[in-house]
Amino acid sequence: MKKNLLIIIAAIVSTLLGFIIPLLNVDKMLPNDWDYFNALSLVSRSAILYFKSFPIHNPYACGGLDLLSNPQTIYFSPLFLINLFMSP
């Protein structure tokens, strides 16, 4: 009886450790969304300020991505005006 209880406790502890240890390295597990969104805003900002054109295409990511049809772009938001005049 005591041996079965020790096996159950060992299984529970090892399972908990298997799920808790990756949570300690959360910053290394995340897919770095900050870099992606920062790149989107910088490309949109540079297209408007430096090239004087509407940002339709991002030639720097993955061989070229459409910005106009990307729902994650920020330049249709009113907050993009803040991004234009204050560098991210």
N, C-alpha and C positions, 0 to 999 in steps of 0.2 A: 504494500500500500504506500509506504513512504517512498519507494523507488519510483512508482508511477507519478506521485506528486512532484518529485524532483524533476522528472522528465517534462512534465507539463509546465512547470515554472521555467525551466531552461528554454523550452520552446517559445513561451510567451516573451521572455526577456530578449531572446535572439530576434524574434519578430519585431519587437518594439525598437531595438537597436537598429535593425535594418531599415526602419522607416524614419527614425529620428536622426541618424547620422547624416543623410543627405540634406536635411533641413538646416544643418549647421553651416553648410556651404551654399546657401541660397544665392549669394551674389555671383557665384561662379556658374550656377545652373541656369540662370535666366538668359534669354536669348539677346540681351543687350538692345532692347527697344529704344533706349535713349539715343544711341548712335544713329539708328535708322531715321527717327523723327527729326533729329538735329540735322542730318544730311538733307532731308526733304525740305526743311525750312531754309537751309543755307542755299540750296539750289534755286528755290523760288525767289529768295531775296536777291541773289546775284543776277538772276535773269531780269528782274525788274530794275534794280539800281544800276548795274554795270552794262548790261546788254540792251536795256530799254525795250524789252519785249515781254510779252505775256508768257509765263512759264507753262508750256504745253508738254515738254519732253525733258526727261532727266537723262542726259547721255552718259553720266558717270556711274550709274548703278546697273549691274547685270547686263551690260551691253546696251542699255537704253530702256527706260521705263516711261510709260505715259503718266504724266502728272494730272492731266485734265480729267481722266476717268478714274483716278485713284481716290477712293473715299477718305484716305488718310492724309491728304494734303491739307494745308492750313490756309491757303490763300483765298478761299471763299469765306473765311471767318472774319468778323470785325477785329478780332484780336491780332490778325496779321499786320495791321497797321502799326501795332507796337513792335512787332518783329522787324518791320521795315526800318524803323528809325532807331531801334536799339539792337545792337548786334547780339546774337544769342551766345 
